[in-house]
């Protein structure tokens, strides 16, 4: 399930006081949005997990986020949280280039770089982390208004603190990355290739230089040291696996199909191109246009060729549901769930469609599916929202209040989280696990309110 999560940035009062007006001004202009997609996240995880393990990190503890931006960048912030920009995912030419970026950012995590910044942001919400960083980066790059010249001084300082690693840290992360790649038997050549890609913009006007280049300074010494490590690696000529190449091409096709107009997608993937990724991109673009006849023709051709691929069935169900054909969407989504029972985003989409039928029996089924999804991904706002809908349909007022409280807590709406948690407490047995969890929600939400005031 591919969707964008819109986030309006709120003030992060735990950080520099001087930046609060700047943060608020940026929030009024725009807010970060995130991309969530089961297949893309699965691909990134498959690339990253071996590298996390090689770095001595627990892969389950490192969270990956995709920011919907054309920018070519990646960073780590707020503890073990890695942020990848859509522009970077679209720009890489090989899986080894993307793995090189992941390995490099993993080096920053394992090396404890920007420790004070990480500690300051560790408990901040994702929307606040990304909103603050994007706002600071935009202002430091010249996007601020002239009247904010004084704030710009602190902005530049904070941007360096957030994003601009020192050359020593960059070289350290490079060396760590090659070590992780060697431990997993993978080539580091992609890292060198990626540095060449980002280096191509260094002589362009300042406001058009890749933010990855600005925030990850590249020196000749760094390139020489990295080149030597790659040259000495016994794995320098190991090619990307065919499976990794296919996964990357499909990821890029989905990103373009979902985020670009139909005409742009057809330029990238003309109808004469019969590759899997081209048909995939066109299927997405057609249904979004919408032209369901062409979309279903492309999707059905993919399913006929790959009947056990859960993501093609998921796409068919999503396309049918989003174009108003709710009942027809159930069968392909049920198939997708059976093929990928541990993909929480697919589970939640299927449950969403079950809830949409208006049949109480379907909502009962949705509850079981949503419970499984929530266990796999407890921080998905949509899952809690659909749980609240299902409980409402079934007349379970206590659980409706509880699910709503969890949802609003994740959204950062402290007042509504407290309201629904207190309502849930009135209906739960005193001292029961859910009663105590509702109390925790109230406590956390009140702390959020205090931090903002």
HELIX and SHEET records of a PDB file:
HELIX    1   1 UNK A   17  UNK A   19  5                                   3    
HELIX    2   2 UNK A   20  UNK A   29  1                                  10    
HELIX    3   3 UNK A   38  UNK A   54  1                                  17    
HELIX    4   4 UNK A   59  UNK A   61  5                                   3    
HELIX    5   5 UNK A   86  UNK A   91  1                                   6    
HELIX    6   6 UNK A   95  UNK A  110  1                                  16    
HELIX    7   7 UNK A  115  UNK A  121  1                                   7    
HELIX    8   8 UNK A  126  UNK A  138  1                                  13    
HELIX    9   9 UNK A  139  UNK A  143  3                                   5    
HELIX   10  10 UNK A  146  UNK A  148  5                                   3    
HELIX   11  11 UNK A  149  UNK A  162  1                                  14    
HELIX   12  12 UNK A  167  UNK A  183  1                                  17    
HELIX   13  13 UNK A  189  UNK A  199  1                                  11    
HELIX   14  14 UNK A  206  UNK A  208  5                                   3    
HELIX   15  15 UNK A  211  UNK A  215  1                                   5    
HELIX   16  16 UNK A  220  UNK A  232  1                                  13    
HELIX   17  17 UNK A  242  UNK A  259  1                                  18    
HELIX   18  18 UNK A  262  UNK A  268  1                                   7    
HELIX   19  19 UNK A  276  UNK A  289  1                                  14    
HELIX   20  20 UNK A  292  UNK A  305  1                                  14    
HELIX   21  21 UNK A  310  UNK A  322  1                                  13    
HELIX   22  22 UNK A  326  UNK A  339  1                                  14    
HELIX   23  23 UNK A  344  UNK A  356  1                                  13    
HELIX   24  24 UNK A  360  UNK A  376  1                                  17    
HELIX   25  25 UNK A  381  UNK A  393  1                                  13    
HELIX   26  26 UNK A  397  UNK A  411  1                                  15    
HELIX   27  27 UNK A  414  UNK A  427  1                                  14    
HELIX   28  28 UNK A  433  UNK A  452  1                                  20    
SHEET    1   A 5 UNK A   3  UNK A   6  0                                        
SHEET    2   A 5 UNK A  33  UNK A  36 -1                                        
SHEET    3   A 5 UNK A  63  UNK A  67 -1                                        
SHEET    4   A 5 UNK A  81  UNK A  85  1                                        
SHEET    5   A 5 UNK A  74  UNK A  76 -1                                        
END                                                                             
